Amino acid sequence: MNKSITTDSLSSRATDTLLGGNKMNKLKKLVIASGLILSMSAFTLNGTTEAATTTHKVQSGETYWKIATNFGVPVTSLMKVNNATSSALNVGQNLVIPNSTITAAEKDLMARLVRAEAVGEPYAGKVAVATVILNRVSSPDFPNSVREVIYQISNGHYAFTPVQNGQINQPADAASKQAVNEALAFRGQGKGSLFFYNPKTSSSNWILSREVTVTIGNHRFAK
């Protein structure tokens, strides 16, 4: 990739690597009780915005983080819409799933880019790549939609190499799809990475001058 991606993932695997686990440990303590899932999977590919009025009845062993990841919505938004004042959840409690601002088609596009950019990289690195996309969408220095961020061309240069070489058109694997949902669950938290690169192959003095947020596998993330 040229100017690329970030790292701010959350998940038991990814977040512990990225943040040392402090915030995550709190979220992972949201133990939940038994029940039935009454909602649809958040990662369908129908191109619409999911979970408009979806509810979810918690199951044994679930946490706010796990539910947010399953639906691909920010855990902070999930807790806010349900007026949660603590991490505690009651047995059989019905949760409202907040509207997703990212469509299923956008999730699929993100997952395809993650697969192409982070093939062979640790799972935490895949989440970090997805997080960079979301951070760019939120940044005033980049376009404000997932599609525009991924397909951005600046001064004749593609933002992401897989768009230029066509790898973006290959289907995403399960790990990349899951990484996108985890990045969405962790959205709004983390270190604000906006770029990623391979320090062994990068020759750009500009990218090497950026503040490093974390290194995962072969990728160095920066802002």
Secondary structure, 3 states (H helix, E strand, C coil): CCCCCCCCCCHHHHHHHHHCCHHHHHHHCCCCCCCCCCCCCCCCCCCCCCCCCCEEECCCCCCHHHHHHHHCCCHHHHHHHCCCCCCCCCCCCEEECCCCCCCHHHHHHHHHHHHHHCCCCCHHHHHHHHHHHHHHHHCCCCCCCHHHHHCCEECCEECCHHHHHCHHHCCCCHHHHHHHHHHHHCCCCCCCCCEEECCCCCCCHHHHCCCEEEEECCEEEEC
